[in-house]
């Protein structure tokens, strides 16, 4: 009889141990699910748009897809347990992966902040800026693009024809603070105002004129430098190559100008791409293209008025993103054979 009781006692002990193990694993899993996705991600701002009448399930899916919560289901269970279903306010939120579920839910209940931070990267085209604004719930892409073809009362725009991509090159890359109700007109104005401030502070029109350039020509060259240069140290040298080619009537032959007119940019251009019939095709048409191909930042604008003085006429990209420069076609072809097979 004693042996049977001992066996039953051991069996009960194992049941308790197993239950404790299951509880411990469950606790650790729950703790992981409810913890921040990335403790070091506080600087990674993610804009999340919550439309009116959004369900908790929809919001949970958005948060999971943006990498802000580990599990959409966990978010829904959390909201249900804390009786906050249906209390989330619509708007555009700036969240980050370092936020806990408590913090995310608290923000969604409180409502969006009064201002939203948006960053226009250097080298974005007007179309890319519009797409970024739409993706972040700031304004519609088509609405924004329509405005960029309109008349704007800025002296530096007065000689630019009102046509497609009229503001290409002039939406200054920077970080802007806007409210969820900022109009698309105001967004365009903020970027044009910033461009105006920069060129006035730097006396840029005068410095461009000293190089026999109009402002528009300087912005065109700066936009090509922006799209061609992959490392900061190459900007002034690439600008020097452009000036050297222009000085001897040599076609610019810049791949970035071809990429600008293609419907979909390519990793590697084909020979047939170089035959595209567009005034932006600097392989086919000499001189500068009719307009900028992107919105350059100050380093590229500066490279145009302070280009590196040299006698290089060619360059080719190296695997590390920098460029190898050469003076003759033979040197250039040698560099192509040396580096392009490594890219």
FENNORLIN-V79800 format. One line per field, one symbol per residue. psi: psi as a letter, one per 20 degrees, with the letter a starting at -180 (. if undefined). Layout:
psi = ???
//
This chain:
psi = hhhghgghghghghggggghggggggghgggghirqhohjkhinppppporqkprhgggggggghjkiqhphghgggghghjljpjjpqqapqorqiiqrhgggggghhhrqqhqppqpoqpiqrghhgggggghjkgrqghgghhhijrppmphiihjpqoapkhjpiinpprpqorrijpqhghgggghhgggggghghjlhgghghhjkqrgggghgghhggghhphqhiighgghhgghgghhjkpqhlphhhghhiqhoqqgpqrhhhijpnqiinihhpraqrirqjroqrghhghhhilqpoakqiqqqqrhjiaqpqrhrhggghghghghhii.
//
